[in-house]
C-alpha cells in the first residue's frame, strides 16, 4: 500500500515508483479478467500473480524511498478493490467460485466506498485505514485465486486442490465478515460525529 501514514505531512507527489506499481495493479485487473474469459488461464495466472505482487511492492517502495503520497492513498484501495472485483466476477461466472463469496467481498467494498463518500461530503477527513482482518482477507483472497487458477492450468489436479480451495474460501469469508464489523464500527462512529458537527453549525 502506497498511502501516506497518519500524522505524516510529507507528500512525495504523484510521480513515484510506489504509485507506478499501484497503477500497474490497477491496469492489470481488467487484463486478468479478459484473459480468463478468453480461455487463457495461464496468462491470467501470470498477470494476476504480477498484480498481486505489486500490492506488497508499492508499500515497500513507499517506505524505503520515502514516497508516501495522497495520490497513493487514493489509488491503492481502488486498485485492490478493482483487482478483487475483476477476478471474482470472472471466476464466479465460470463457476469456479460461489456467487455468495463475491457478493460478500464486493458488498463490503461498495459499503466502504459509499460510507467514505458520505464522510467526504460531510467535510470530514476519510479515516478508513486497513484493519488487520481486512489485510488477512486480502491475503487469503490472493491465495484463493492463485489456487483456483493453478487448478485451471493443471499445475495440480483440481480434485487435490478442491479441499484447499474450500478451506481458503471459508477463511476469506470469515476475515471479510470480521472486517465488515471493524470497518462498520469505525464508520458509524465517524458518521455520528459528522452529523453532530453539522447540527452544531
Buried (B, 14 or more C-beta within 10 A) or exposed (E): BBBBEEEEEEBBEBEBBBBBBBBBBBEBBBBBBBBBBEEBBBBBBBBBBBBBBBBEBBBBBBBEEEBBBEBBBBBBBBBBBBBBBBBBBBBBBBEBBBEEBBEBBBEBBEBBBEBBEBBEEBEBEBEBEBBEBBEBBBBBBBBBBBBBBBBBBEBEEBEEBEEBBEEBBEBBBBBBEBBBEBBBEBBEEBBEEBEEEEEEE
